[in-house]
Amino acid sequence: MININQLKINDNWLNLPDHLWYKINDFLNVNDILRLSRTCKKLYTLINSYDFWTHLILSHFGQKLWHRYIIDVFNVSNKTINNSNKLLLEEYENIPEEFLSNGIQITWENHDSNDDSKEFKIALIRSYNYLNMDKNLSMTMNIDDFRKKIYYYGFNNKLLDLYRSNILLSKLIYFYLIDQKRISFINENFVQFDNNHSYIKQNDLTSLNGEVIYIKEIIHWQYGLKINMKFTNILPGIYQIIWRMKLQQPFLIGCTEFLAVPDYGLMVNCKWSQDTFMKMYHYFKCNENNFWFYECMGELIVFEISNVYVSIRNFSDSSGKSGVFLDYVELKLIS
């Protein structure tokens, strides 16, 4: 492997045309690219250019994503989207009860003092309205809004805040595209648990942050299961909802819903029965090994910069709910 710090940049190297330097950087990771930019003035200028980072987007992510994030997304708008929360609340009564198996009224009427809960409920209503809208909605954002809201899950956001107004737009986009958008269930800044279950933290060296959550047993038999998390400022796009979990004699009678709801977009609602949990338990031979598995719970469409609310819910009062280990949820940009 090439050690960038050991490269000696001489005149012959510096005389290479820009397109060859672009090609060389196609094979470097982002840390090596940043180190290379510090070797001389010529490479610093080349790497800190708008065209360089747009080239990397095209090279690493293809024509479709390059066109969306470099051209399309900043040049369209959605005049049909109604952002008024007041009007959304007035339309609440028109939502059919079968929209969610576990009932939208349960998430709407409880915990009104919680701002995240209220935002989640409004997003649910807006998503239902989107299902009946003109299908020609576009993915859109404006540059100022993008610079203000861009958020990373694997990079230093505090450092970003010092320079976000000056960093190249294409560079900000590239870092967003390579960023792994994952939230661990032990991250208390993003995850909320109900008070009805015994949620146990367990050490696991194979997990995202070294610990996982185990849904061991219900405390109050008559209450349901609900775990919520929030992804902050997700850009327009199509995302797979990936859950990393493992099972140990899962027992979840009734309908368990895996929800993902954007502020501005189309929600995902994947429903599992007890039979589904047992099929996954046997398919991955959970009784014979201790392996984690990854399950895609659907594809989420985001039209405008959105918080995305993710939840696992089962409000059946007929039995307890237990036997599930949860590591993290990932929003994986696919289109």
C-alpha positions, 0 to 999 in steps of 0.5 A, spaced: 500 500 500 502 506 498 504 511 504 502 518 502 507 521 507 513 517 504 511 520 497 516 525 494 513 530 489 518 532 484 517 536 478 515 530 473 510 528 478 507 535 478 507 536 471 502 531 470 495 533 467 490 534 472 485 529 469 491 524 471 491 526 478 484 525 478 484 518 476 490 517 481 485 520 487 480 515 484 484 509 488 485 513 494 481 513 500 479 520 503 484 521 508 489 519 503 486 525 499 487 530 504 494 528 506 496 529 499 493 536 498 498 538 504 504 536 500 505 542 495 501 548 493 499 545 486 496 539 489 492 543 494 489 547 489 487 542 485 484 538 490 481 544 493 477 545 487 469 544 485 471 540 479 475 535 483 470 533 488 464 533 483 469 528 479 469 524 485 462 524 486 461 521 479 467 516 479 465 513 486 457 514 485 455 514 478 451 518 473 445 518 477 447 520 484 452 525 480 446 528 476 441 529 482 446 532 487 450 536 483 445 539 478 438 537 479 436 538 486 438 545 487 434 547 481 427 544 482 422 546 487 415 543 490 410 548 490 405 543 491 408 541 498 404 544 504 408 545 510 403 548 514 403 544 521 396 547 523 393 545 516 395 538 517 392 537 524 386 539 521 386 533 516 388 528 522 381 526 522 381 524 515 386 518 516 383 511 516 384 507 522 387 502 518 393 506 515 397 503 521 396 496 524 398 499 531 394 505 530 396 512 528 392 515 534 396 511 539 402 515 537 398 522 536 395 522 543 400 520 548 406 524 550 404 530 547 409 534 551 415 531 547 417 535 541 420 529 538 414 525 539 410 531 536 414 532 530 414 524 528 406 524 529 406 530 524 411 527 519 406 521 519 400 525 517 404 529 512 406 522 509 399 519 508 397 526 505 403 524 500 400 518 498 394 521 495 398 527 492 401 528 485 406 523 483 411 528 480 414 531 486 421 532 485 427 531 490 429 538 492 433 543 496 436 550 496 444 551 497 443 555 503 438 550 507 443 545 505 449 548 508 446 550 514 443 543 515 448 538 513 449 533 518 454 527 518 454 521 523 461 519 522 465 525 521 466 531 526 460 536 526 463 541 531 469 542 526 464 542 520 460 548 524 466 552 524 467 552 516 461 550 513 459 556 510 466 556 506 467 549 504 466 547 497 459 545 496 461 539 492 466 537 497 460 537 503 456 533 498 461 528 497 462 527 505 455 526 505 455 520 500 461 517 503 458 518 510 455 511 514 448 514 516 448 509 522 445 510 529 446 505 535 440 503 540 445 505 546 446 512 543 441 516 548 442 522 544 438 519 538 434 513 541 427 513 546 425 507 549 418 506 553 418 504 560 414 498 559 420 493 558 426 491 561 432 493 556 438 491 558 445 493 555 450 488 553 457 488 551 458 486 544 465 487 541 462 485 534 457 491 535 457 498 532 459 501 539 461 495 543 454 495 546 447 492 544 440 493 547 437 486 549 429 486 549 429 481 555 422 481 558 416 486 559 415 489 565 407 491 565 404 485 561 398 489 558 402 495 555 406 495 548 413 495 545 415 502 542 422 504 541 423 511 537 430 514 534 431 520 530 436 521 524 437 528 523 437 532 516 437 527 511 438 529 504 433 528 498 434 521 496 432 513 496 434 510 502 434 502 504 432 502 512 437 496 514 436 493 521 442 489 524 439 484 530 439 477 532 434 473 535 434 469 542 427 465 542 423 471 540 416 472 543 412 478 539 405 476 539 401 481 534 403 485 529 410 488 530 411 494 525 418 497 523 417 504 521 421 510 518 417 516 517 421 522 513 418 530 515 417 530 507 417 524 503 414 517 503 414 512 509 416 505 510 412 500 514 414 493 514 410 488 518 412 482 522 408 477 525 410 472 530 411 467 525 416 472 521 420 472 527 420 465 528 422 464 520 428 469 521 430 465 527 430 458 524 433 461 517 439 464 520 440 458 525 439 463 531 439 457 535 445 454 533 450 460 533 450 467 535 450 471 529 447 478 527 443 479 521 442 485 517 434 486 514 432 491 509 425 493 512 424 497 505 425 503 501 424 510 504 423 516 499 425 523 501 423 529 497 426 535 501 431 535 507 428 531 513 429 528 520 427 521 519 423 518 525 424 510 526 420 506 530 419 499 532 412 498 535 407 492 537 401 494 542 398 488 542 396 487 550 395 479 549 402 477 551 409 479 553 415 481 548 422 479 548 428 475 545 430 481 540 437 484 540 438 490 537 445 493 534 443 499 530 439 502 524 442 504 518 439 509 512 443 506 506 443 511 500 441 507 494 438 512 489 
